[in-house]
């Protein structure tokens, strides 16, 4: 008796970009370096891109795991419209398999009841405008895997003067990379470590593709770039690795790319690893600064010095932060140090916002459109 299940079907899916048909009849997804080879009814590792009618389709277009207004600093972006609210959302799935994922309930989801909210790109843009959000973030899971939905939303936002932000691991192929980041005003890229072993063993990915994405964003686009490095005790927090990584950032990307060193907490498949000590984050920040990174921060801990933006030339506190609350602001209107006049790298458009640390869930309904 044959117990093989019939091929899956995908109601509501839209035809995706970046794929081609192989000689054996399978379809290869060319969006990310995984290059999943699928037959009709099969899903890729990311779970949201699948093969239907001999085409790659995106199964989560218009479907979200939920919407929330956050402070832009939570993405984290400290040099992009500071203090302003950002409408954030994600979908489901991911194209990496990080054992330490801290959004695993979304990124590792294999159940579409996770996707409780439905919204068109136009509805998202209008909601952001109506609620006073200066930008929209594609976050919680990696927007690379819902590229078509993210790009259409970015275009709708741009028509209303709303900017868009990608929070991503940067694991994407060269051709879609060009299209994707052409539509993003800012990006925070999660540089998970600086060794191939870590990427292969804990993420089932490769370091070189992420480094290529970072260099591409910095040198070939107008997208504002910041980097996050989640420090996991015993895995990627050695002085040697931090030194090598920060030296690469300064040499290949330049000293003005902000770096955020964030604390790990036990999660997903790494519950046996302790949380990152605050001292480790402070050490990483010092290493970065000593190697020429002008703007280095600590994250997921309360650290007034590690939250604050300092002038790289005179040391003046330019933007004082307490968690996500802005305090003293010592930048001129064009983003220069009010004391010495040195430019502070970033996107500073008008006075700082006062959104603070609030987190406001948002429900987008048909009535929103």
C-alpha angles and dihedrals in degrees: 000000000000112000096175112137118236118252114280120251125213115215114201095014120143126217110263133214131241109048140109139195119255126219091254092057097257120124119233120212110223098186099098136016092263089080094198112205111212142181123208111296095022128117128216122241089268086062094217100074114068144162119256127160088357091300134103110248133188108231097191102053108143093005123110139184087227144298129253137169110233135172108267088235089069093068077056104253116141098168101045117086093323118220096014128127120250126197106229132195144151139184126218136288135031138223093227127062101215109179090208097051110154094196094046094136087067106025095044095040117134094176122083093209082082085074099076099155130063123195138157120230089252092053091051093050093047092047091051090051094046092050094048097249114157092203147012123229127210099208148124088073128025113284091206089082093054093042096146093052092045094049094047089049091048090053092049090049093049090055088060096043093255117139125220134222130199118208101194148150089229094233099148138121122255100254098049088039089066094051096041099052093041085074099043122092094193139007137193109202119200106225095191098192141324101250131083090219092062094048093048097042102039103023105024088231141102131253099217095065090054092049089050090053092050092050091046094052093047100045106025105038142049090233114127108237134208128166132220124200116188106208114217116191112250094003111069106352102091118128091237094055093045090050093049093046096048092045089053091050093052094043099043103027104022135247096280098070106104117229125206118200107200132194120247120221123194109275147145108353098350102066090133094066117090123235117271113269115238088235090062091056091048090050092050090050092051091048091052093049092046089053093052105269103144098199117038125163142182121227142196090028135080105255118147094192093044091050096050127093112226129194108256091215108044102011095240116156101248102176117017115202135188104193098307097336115107118223126169115016116200102170126112120232092270094049101263130135108270090215106047104008097239113150118250111215115238147073108292111170111176127320121341119272125244102215092122122181098328119135114198122185114220129201117205113202136173087266089063093067 
